Amino acid sequence: MKLVEPPSCNSPSAIVFVGQNRRGQWVAQEQNGLYGGLFVNRAQAVKYALFENGHHPETIVELAREIELDMGRAATSLEEAPARRVA
């Protein structure tokens, strides 16, 4: 399992998780559920994440497991999942 180092504390952008849900749709979601969406492909999910986080690719993390869009959940369950950087 490869751990992902979070961006520096000086970074104004939040971490955005990108991955697929159980139906094969692509999900992009900010770590605290402040914003997110469903997409038909990975490219569109990453494009949305970049737009929303101020074009900081270093804060986008692709999850190795399924992710469901949940705008009300806490980020702690996702932070424990195996992940890799997208960009």
PEQUI-V580124 format. One record per pair of residues at least 12 apart in sequence whose ideal C-beta (glycine too) atoms are under 6 Angstrom apart, sorted by the first residue. I is the first residue (numbers start at 0). GAP is how many residues later the second one is. Records with the same first field share a line. If there is no record, write none. Layout:
I: GAP  GAP
This chain:
0: 81
3: 57  79
6: 51  52
12: 40  41  43  46
13: 16  17
14: 16  44  46
15: 12  14  33  37  44
16: 12  44  46  50  61
17: 27  31  42  44  68
18: 44  48
20: 45  47
21: 44
24: 13
25: 13  16  19
26: 40  42
27: 17  20  21
28: 40
30: 44
31: 43
32: 38  40
34: 17
35: 33
37: 31
45: 40
56: 30
59: 26  27
60: 22
61: 22  24
62: 18  20
63: 18
64: 16
